[in-house]
Amino acid sequence: MNQSDSIKTLRLSGELEISRKDEIRATLRRGGDDRAILLDLSEVTYADSVALTELLRFCVDAQRSEVPVALVVQTPQFARIVQYAGLANAFRTFDDRDAAFTYLAESVES
Amino acid sequence: MTRRPPAALLATLGFLLLLVILLVAGALLVRSILTESFANAERIRAARIVLSNVLRAQLDEETGVRGYAVAHDPLLLEPYYQGRASLPMLLSRVKSVSQTLQLNEAMPLISDAVETNRRWLRQDLPLLYSRKRGHVLELRGKVLIDRFRADVHGIDIALARREVLGDVRAQRAIVWANFFALAAVLAVAAAAALYTVQEYRLGMRLERERDNAERQRRRSAEMRAAYEAEKRIADTLQEAFAARSLPELPTLRLSAAYVAATEEAKVGGDWYDALPLSQDRVMLAIGDVTGHGIEAAVAMNKARQMLIGCALVDPTPGHVLARVNAELVAERSPMITAVAGLVDARTREFRYASAGHPAPVLLEPGRPARFLEVGSLPLGVNADTQYATHRVASAPGALLVLYTDGMIEHSHDVLQGETILLEAVESAAERAVEDPAKAIRDAIFSRYQISDDAAILAIRFLDAAVAAASEKDALVGTA
């Protein structure tokens, strides 16, 4: 198995709101049994508290399961939300997808 | 509005109309067959009478010839003359009737009878005038007469057959007439039954639809009532929580404002608290529970009580949030964002900790408004989360603003929302308004639509001399 096979990429985009709760859950559920997860939020511009709860619980569960998770955040609006919501301090966030991938690959190797 | 007749009635009427047309057509056909049958029967009966007259006329001819041949009395020739005169006319009538009846098998027999009679007359005429009895001629005459009679008999049989055929057709027509009558009765009965069944089904369907509509109406009314009741309770709880009176301290001026969401479903769990711990210290808290309605309101109440309870034991903001977080995680509470703060009026120090909450704003005289440092996970997510206590020293005249996300997320662009908030804070400070919280709220929501609940708590640090003068004025005013 090569490294890219062991890293699952989950992608969400746009404004994450309560109305998209099921879609967000379904997307995050696809990363169930993988060795490392790259959560690509590079095109997310906003997340309300319900969406943030889903993201946070997913990251916390992955951390408890010792599955490395890397978040890719690029839009400044969402980066600010991620910053004050504590995601940036509690989990690994990157503004570059390659850097996130490299981090996960190293995590998987070790 | 014109009401259209029901489809069942139209279908039944259409069926009945079709049936009437078929019945009328059938009846006319039967009537035509019967009429023709009776007319033909009459013609056949008349033809058979004529045929018997033909035989009688031929017999008169024969009798007259034979009588005259024996007695030579001219008087005996009278029947012969009568028969010879009437026979062609009688045979002509038979022929006419046969043509009318299209009795093709009789036509050659009629022609043969006419010819046979003619031959017999030609043969017997010399016998009359020769006054001799020719044995050979007599024998030939007998043969011709037999042939004539056989022809007549054949014609009679053909007429009889046609009569029987006509009777059969008439009987069939009568059977068909009976069948049509029976079919009409059955069809009318079927149409009536069909209409009744359709009416019954229609009635049942209408009744079901009425029942469904009524059930739907009741369900909607019940849901509406339940929703309104929930909203009323949530509103009441929210207002009660938000409208708590603020403490008054000599060197601090606290003001607060709350904005309820215009959308009913968005009534949420925003709150603020200001609890005096001593003459100089005030514990501040502001928070927002994820979700809306009663559940959010109840979770908010629980979190508030926990925050106050923990602050009374150990007011260090980071410790307060850590203890509340551990309890909320254990209780599987909804996620809550909050800022817990401790203001010391004497030293003008503000210590605070944040749990996933938007950053407080501090505006110090002569400096632009700025966001304070934040960045820990919300409450109720991870029991192991540690919350750092930050320390900020402010100056006399400084304005500290705590708020919930509704104040900066109205356009879903947080950076834009934060810029507008900073402008509103600076404007309120610059104008030295009496109630900065309301001024900031009004400045924001006069330009942007309210999409979510929002709360704001503003703390102004007063200069000691200004505070003393203000207190003196108040005392004078009271006296």
Interface residues (C-beta under 8 A of the other chain):
Chain A: E15 T45 Y46 D48 S49 V50 L52 T53 L56 R57 V60 P76 Q77 F78 R80 I81 Q83 Y84 A85 G86 L87 A88 N89 A90
Chain B: D288 T290 G291 P334 M335 T337 S354 A355 G356 H357 P358 A359 V374 G375 S376 L377 P378 V381 N382 T385 D405 E409 H412 D413 V414 L415 Q416 E418
